[in-house]
Amino acid sequence: MGTAPTPARFTQEQENLWKIYTNTLETLNLHLDRCLKEEVKIKLADYRILAAIIDSPQTDSTDAHPVVRMRDLARATNVSASRLTYQVDVLEKNGWVTKVSVPSDKRGKGVLITQQGRQVFREATPIYTREVQRTVFEGLDPDIARALAHFSRSVLGKVAHPERRRVRA
């Protein structure tokens, strides 16, 4: 029988960095959510779904209107299928999207953004951009920005491709 692995532990510096990093992301998201709700009456989660619909490569269309598959939208937003279904239902009640059948897959469901949804997105984007510019990019040293981008790509690569992760004993 082998010995039990040593439990992973943070160094004090790692623990401090992790706490401030996660707190920063959570606080920034709360701030963006508050600004969007106050100024254009849209939640950050809803804004991100509309953005993902607009940014998605359209794979199917109905009457020349672009349709985004729910499964593709779930991947693009990192939202579980059940949570996305709920959020899309809310967006549909607001008149911002319409759920449709996917022409090439009778079992698949898709989402079509409405004109009203596009208008809400257009109104929200300057607020979102202004706040990200003000809170994140204003005064950010370009070297730190490059290091942060490198760090983020590295973490995303490890999460997206766990087989590439180095295991340390």
C-alpha positions in Angstrom: 0.0 0.0 0.0 1.2 3.5 -0.8 1.1 6.5 1.4 -1.7 9.0 1.2 -1.0 12.0 -0.9 0.0 15.2 1.0 -3.0 17.6 0.9 -2.5 20.6 -1.3 -1.8 23.8 0.6 -1.5 27.4 -0.3 1.5 29.5 0.7 0.4 32.6 2.5 1.3 34.7 -0.5 -0.8 32.4 -2.8 -3.8 32.5 -0.4 -3.6 36.3 -0.2 -3.4 36.6 -4.0 -6.3 34.1 -4.5 -8.5 35.9 -2.0 -8.0 39.4 -3.5 -8.3 38.0 -7.1 -11.6 36.3 -6.5 -12.9 39.1 -4.4 -12.0 41.6 -7.2 -13.8 39.5 -9.9 -16.9 39.1 -7.7 -17.0 42.8 -6.7 -16.5 44.0 -10.3 -19.3 41.8 -11.5 -21.6 43.1 -8.7 -20.6 46.7 -9.7 -21.3 46.0 -13.4 -24.7 44.4 -12.5 -25.7 47.3 -10.4 -24.7 49.9 -13.0 -26.6 48.1 -15.8 -29.7 47.6 -13.6 -29.7 51.3 -12.5 -29.1 52.8 -15.9 -30.8 50.5 -18.4 -32.8 48.0 -16.3 -30.9 44.9 -17.4 -29.0 42.4 -15.3 -25.4 41.6 -16.1 -26.2 37.9 -16.7 -28.9 38.9 -19.3 -26.5 41.4 -20.9 -23.9 38.6 -21.3 -26.4 36.2 -22.9 -27.5 38.9 -25.4 -23.8 39.6 -26.1 -23.1 35.9 -26.7 -26.1 35.7 -29.0 -24.9 38.7 -31.0 -21.3 37.4 -31.0 -22.1 33.8 -31.9 -21.4 32.4 -35.3 -24.8 31.8 -36.6 -25.2 28.1 -37.7 -28.8 28.0 -38.6 -31.4 30.5 -39.8 -35.2 30.8 -40.0 -36.5 33.2 -42.5 -33.1 34.8 -42.9 -32.9 35.5 -39.2 -29.8 34.1 -37.4 -30.5 31.4 -34.8 -28.1 30.4 -32.0 -28.4 26.9 -30.7 -29.0 26.6 -27.0 -26.1 24.2 -26.6 -23.7 26.7 -28.3 -25.1 29.5 -26.2 -24.5 27.5 -23.0 -20.9 26.9 -24.0 -20.3 30.6 -24.9 -21.7 31.8 -21.6 -20.4 29.1 -19.3 -23.9 28.6 -18.0 -25.5 25.2 -17.2 -28.2 24.1 -19.6 -30.9 24.3 -16.9 -29.8 27.8 -15.7 -29.6 29.0 -19.3 -33.1 27.7 -20.1 -34.4 29.7 -17.1 -32.5 32.8 -18.1 -33.6 32.6 -21.8 -37.2 32.2 -20.5 -36.8 35.5 -18.6 -35.3 37.1 -21.7 -38.2 35.8 -23.8 -40.8 37.2 -21.3 -39.0 40.6 -21.6 -39.4 40.4 -25.4 -35.6 40.3 -26.0 -35.4 36.9 -27.5 -37.5 34.2 -29.1 -37.0 30.5 -28.7 -37.3 28.6 -32.0 -36.8 25.2 -33.5 -33.5 24.6 -35.2 -34.2 23.8 -38.9 -31.4 21.3 -39.3 -32.1 19.5 -36.0 -35.7 18.9 -35.0 -34.8 18.1 -31.4 -32.5 21.1 -31.0 -33.7 24.5 -29.7 -32.4 27.8 -30.8 -32.6 31.4 -29.7 -33.3 34.4 -31.9 -32.6 37.9 -30.7 -35.5 40.3 -31.3 -35.2 44.0 -32.4 -36.1 45.0 -28.8 -33.3 42.7 -27.5 -30.9 44.4 -29.9 -32.0 47.8 -28.8 -31.5 46.9 -25.1 -28.1 45.5 -25.9 -27.2 48.7 -27.8 -28.3 50.8 -24.8 -26.4 48.7 -22.3 -23.1 48.4 -24.2 -21.9 51.9 -23.6 -22.6 51.6 -19.8 -20.8 48.2 -19.6 -17.9 49.5 -21.7 -17.6 52.7 -19.7 -17.5 50.9 -16.4 -15.0 48.3 -17.5 -12.8 51.0 -19.0 -13.0 53.1 -15.8 -12.6 50.3 -13.3 -10.2 48.0 -15.1 -8.3 49.6 -17.9 -7.9 53.3 -16.8 -4.3 53.7 -15.7 -3.4 50.0 -16.2 0.2 49.5 -17.1 0.6 47.8 -20.5 3.1 45.3 -19.1 0.6 44.3 -16.4 -2.2 44.1 -19.0 0.0 41.7 -21.0 0.9 39.6 -17.9 -2.8 39.5 -16.9 -3.8 38.3 -20.5 -1.0 35.7 -20.4 -2.2 34.5 -16.9 -5.8 34.3 -18.0 -5.0 32.3 -21.1 -2.9 30.0 -19.1 -5.7 29.3 -16.5 -8.3 29.0 -19.2 -6.1 26.5 -21.1 -5.7 24.4 -18.0 -9.4 24.3 -17.3 -10.4 23.8 -20.9 -7.8 21.2 -21.5 -7.1 19.4 -18.2 -5.0 16.8 -20.0 -2.4 19.5 -20.6 -2.1 20.2 -16.9 1.1 19.2 -15.2 0.5 17.0 -12.2 2.9 17.7 -9.3 3.5 15.1 -6.7 
